[in-house]
Amino acid sequence: METLKQLGYNVFVEIGPKPVLLGMARQFINDDGISPLERGRGVSWLPSLIPGQSDWLRMLHTLGELYVRGAAVDWTAFDRCYSRRRVLIPNYPFQKQRYWLDPPKHTPDPSQEGRKPDTVSVSERHDWHDYLYEIEWKETSGFQDQSELSADIETLALAYVAKAFRKIKEKDVIEAQKRLYHRLSEILDRQKTADIQDMQIIFNRLRSKYPEAESELTILNRCASELAQVLCGKVNPLELLFPEADISSAAKLYEDSPAFGSMNLLLRNTVRTAVSKIAPGQAIRILEIGAGTGGATAHILPILASRASGSDAEYIFTDIGSLFTAKAKERFGMYPFVRYKTLNIEQEPALQGFTPHSCDIVLAANVLHATKDMRQTLNHAKLLLRPGGVLILLEGTAPRLWLDLIFGLIDGWWKFSDYDLRPSHPLLSVSKWQQILNDV
């Protein structure tokens, strides 16, 4: 120990259940029994385990101490089997940004851990707010990992905006794009644009770092690269979203991308739970509003197909236009229980040929925000449900710049006029959703 001290070693770690050797070593280096670390001599004595203390917390404390002392920690290997998230820390006071570390919403109450919720028959339960919260969610393995990807894509989106705004003036922006322009202006005003990197550098780095996010990056690059042209009315945004009427890239984004894939998994589990509460042999009818490219549909149909070969099931695929229903008919032709119809949920369903109160489940995945009046929209959706039916919604609850640069290019994104609920952005917060669903 004296030799190690003379050679300059000042961090000692004991691997074992008790720090016995560390105690002996301290006596050799520090014969007065006082810890050199406490006396400021810069020596660290680090046990891996201590009886009576939490093994995990002890290991974390030792690892943290090693890190601050300059040890090269393989954080990628350390995190491999665990969920983690990137958090922001304060930077400049003028950014006026909140920096609370919110606990993950899926953290279980210790008193409830291991308890299976008592989901009840759809036909017997009317308290849908409680019903949905009692579904037993299974945490998906990369759910939290997406926070880093999301933050990096937001950085890329900001670079696209900065480049576009260097090319245009407000007077050049057409009326149809004014809302998008003003939102982007507000975002840029809050940023230190001199620190924004070139978008191509960021894009290439993210493409290499996140090969699984190819669909997000591809469609974002295609749309955001033409942002200045779209704002000035020189490029039709629909041609960017669906080049030559090809919906394949949009379908891939909605169905398999990290951004939407986990959400589709949650949606599938929710539908499976609801369907399982309907007795086998009893007819079941599900209607999907604004099914679009079929990203959510593809996750739901196998559930019905496995239910008595689908003979007692009916799935109504609807969209506002015939393009998507025609494409869906080609794609899902192997499911004989699917019907395809056009539906504008902003108008009364009965006036469009739909039987009121005839559906057990009504689905709407990332679509209801693109309507003018959410209260009216939800009331129309309610008219489709039979007594005891379930409305299952999937919606984002926080604005994302990169989504604004894709879907915000088209009119539907900014169609809302219920400004008491949505003053400046189409996506409702969680509290607003709770409020309006309770009201309806």
Buried (B, 14 or more C-beta within 10 A) or exposed (E): BEEEBEEEEBBBBBEEEEBEBBEEBBEEBBEEEEEBBEEEEEBBBBBBBBEEEEEEEBEEBBBEBBEEEEEEEEEEEEEEEEBEBEEEEEEEEEEEEEEEEEEEEEEEEEEEEEEEBEBEEBBEBEEBEEBBEBBEBEEBEEBBBBBBBBEBBBBBBBBBBBBBBEEBEEEBBEEBBEBBBEBBEEBBEEEEEEEBEEBEEBBEBBBEEBEEBBBBBBBBBBBBBBBBBBBBEEBEBEEBBBEEEEBEBBBBBBBBBBBBBBBBBBBBBBBBBBBEBBEEEEEBBBBBBBBBBBBBBBBBBEBBBEBEEBEBBBBBBBBBEEEBBEBBEEBBEEBEBBBBBEBBBBEBBEEBEBEEEBBBBBBBBBBBBBBEBBBBBBEBBBBBBBEEBBBBBBBBEEBBBBBBBBBBBBEBBBBBEBEEBBEEBBBBBEEBBEEBBEEB
